[in-house]
Amino acid sequence: MAILKIARMGHPVLLRRADPVEDPTHPEIRRLVADMAETMEDAGGIGLAAPQVHVPLRLFVWRGGAGNVIALINPEIEAVGEETESGWEGCLSIPGLRGSVPRASRIRFRGLDIAGKPVEGEAAGLTARVIQHEYDHLDGLLYPMRMTDFTLFGFTDELARAAAKTAEAGGDAEGDKP
């Protein structure tokens, strides 16, 4: 396995629609998934899409609830219901920044695993947010493109300082935390 170089905002691979994976069971895809999992862990991420490691293919990995890494190949997602919620997001391709992004509260997803077998499920909370974030990478979208309030966008350390000041002053720091 290998640690892969992560593309940063501004690189063209992050702004194009990724191509479908022809054969999810191909050894190169298995190697890519393993390398992506190792890269994500090394970088301290909770999700990573293939375009972020300069591979324009429709697949991503994320850390599941039990700490296991899950791969989804040629995914499709859809919102379940109309409810949305805003939450803080960061991105390995946009280091040092965070922003508040509105996303569907619940989603349904489907795709293939590395054995080529169908995978499907529903997700809510952080898992739904991570899946939507990584799926956006497959369509050439970065989270700032989804933001609706740029007053809730900034450097992680500055946002943390502001949240700490709010907490010291007796404000609601929970809603302000990045």
C-alpha positions in Angstrom: 0.0 0.0 0.0 1.1 3.6 -0.5 0.2 7.1 0.7 -1.1 9.0 -2.3 -0.7 12.7 -3.1 -3.9 14.6 -2.4 -5.0 17.1 -5.0 -5.7 20.6 -3.6 -8.4 23.1 -4.6 -7.5 24.6 -7.9 -6.3 21.4 -9.5 -8.4 20.5 -12.6 -9.0 16.9 -11.5 -11.2 18.2 -8.7 -13.4 20.2 -11.1 -14.4 17.6 -13.6 -17.0 14.8 -13.6 -15.3 11.5 -12.8 -15.6 8.5 -15.1 -17.4 5.3 -14.2 -15.3 2.3 -13.0 -15.5 -0.3 -15.7 -14.5 -3.3 -13.5 -14.8 -2.9 -9.8 -13.0 -6.2 -9.2 -9.9 -5.3 -11.2 -6.7 -5.6 -9.1 -5.9 -1.9 -9.8 -9.2 -0.8 -8.3 -8.5 -3.0 -5.2 -5.0 -1.4 -4.9 -6.5 2.1 -5.4 -9.1 1.5 -2.6 -6.4 0.2 -0.2 -4.1 3.1 -1.0 -7.0 5.6 -0.6 -7.9 4.0 2.8 -4.3 4.3 3.9 -4.0 7.9 2.6 -7.3 8.9 4.3 -6.1 7.4 7.6 -2.7 9.1 7.3 -4.2 12.5 6.6 -6.7 12.2 9.5 -9.7 12.2 7.2 -13.1 10.5 7.4 -13.7 10.3 3.6 -11.7 10.4 0.4 -12.8 10.4 -3.2 -10.7 9.1 -6.1 -10.4 12.5 -7.8 -8.8 13.8 -4.6 -5.9 11.5 -5.3 -5.7 12.5 -9.0 -7.7 9.5 -10.2 -10.9 10.7 -12.1 -13.0 7.6 -11.3 -16.4 7.3 -9.6 -15.4 5.8 -6.2 -14.9 6.9 -2.7 -14.0 5.5 0.7 -15.2 6.6 4.2 -14.7 5.5 7.7 -17.7 3.6 9.0 -19.1 3.7 12.5 -17.0 0.8 13.7 -13.9 2.4 12.3 -13.8 0.1 9.3 -13.2 1.6 5.9 -16.0 1.3 3.3 -15.6 1.7 -0.4 -18.5 2.6 -2.7 -17.9 2.3 -6.5 -20.1 4.0 -9.1 -22.4 5.3 -6.4 -25.8 6.9 -6.7 -27.4 8.9 -3.9 -30.8 10.5 -3.3 -32.3 12.5 -0.5 -34.9 10.9 1.6 -37.4 13.6 2.3 -37.1 17.3 2.1 -35.3 18.0 5.5 -31.9 19.6 5.4 -29.4 20.6 8.0 -26.3 22.7 8.0 -23.1 21.4 9.4 -19.4 22.2 9.5 -17.2 20.5 6.9 -13.6 20.4 6.0 -11.8 18.8 3.1 -8.4 17.2 2.7 -8.2 19.1 -0.7 -8.9 22.4 1.1 -6.6 22.1 4.1 -7.0 24.5 7.1 -10.5 25.7 6.2 -14.0 24.9 7.3 -17.4 26.0 6.3 -21.0 25.4 7.2 -22.8 23.5 4.4 -26.5 22.6 4.0 -27.1 18.9 3.2 -30.0 16.5 3.0 -30.6 15.1 6.5 -31.2 11.6 5.3 -30.0 9.9 2.1 -30.3 6.6 0.3 -27.2 5.3 -1.5 -26.3 2.4 -3.8 -23.3 1.3 -5.7 -20.9 -1.6 -5.8 -18.2 -2.9 -3.4 -14.7 -4.0 -4.5 -16.1 -7.5 -5.1 -18.5 -6.0 -7.6 -21.5 -6.8 -5.4 -24.4 -4.4 -5.0 -24.4 -2.3 -1.9 -27.3 -0.1 -0.7 -28.5 1.6 2.4 -29.7 4.7 4.1 -27.7 7.1 6.1 -28.3 10.1 8.4 -26.2 12.4 10.5 -22.4 12.5 9.9 -22.5 9.4 7.6 -25.0 11.1 5.3 -22.9 14.3 5.3 -19.7 12.4 4.5 -21.3 10.4 1.7 -22.8 13.5 0.1 -19.5 15.4 0.4 -17.5 12.6 -1.2 -20.2 12.1 -3.9 -19.9 15.8 -4.8 -16.2 15.2 -5.5 -17.2 12.7 -8.2 -19.2 15.5 -9.9 -16.5 18.1 -9.7 -18.0 20.0 -6.7 -16.1 21.2 -3.7 -18.0 22.0 -0.5 -17.6 25.9 -0.8 -19.7 25.6 -3.9 -22.6 24.4 -1.8 -22.3 27.0 0.9 -25.0 29.6 1.3 -23.5 31.8 4.0 -19.9 32.8 3.6 -19.8 34.3 7.1 -19.6 30.7 8.2 -16.4 30.0 6.3 -12.9 30.4 7.5 -9.6 29.1 8.7 -10.1 26.2 11.2 -7.9 27.8 13.9 -9.7 31.2 13.6 -13.1 29.6 13.8 -12.0 27.6 16.9 -10.8 30.8 18.6 -14.0 32.6 17.8 -16.0 29.7 19.2 -13.9 29.6 22.4 -14.4 33.4 22.9 -18.2 32.9 22.5 -18.1 30.1 25.0 -16.1 32.3 27.5 -18.7 35.0 27.1 -21.5 32.6 27.9 -22.8 32.2 24.4 -23.9 29.1 22.6 -20.6 27.7 21.5 -22.0 24.4 20.4 -23.8 25.9 17.4 -20.7 27.9 16.6 -18.1 25.2 16.7 -16.3 24.2 13.5 
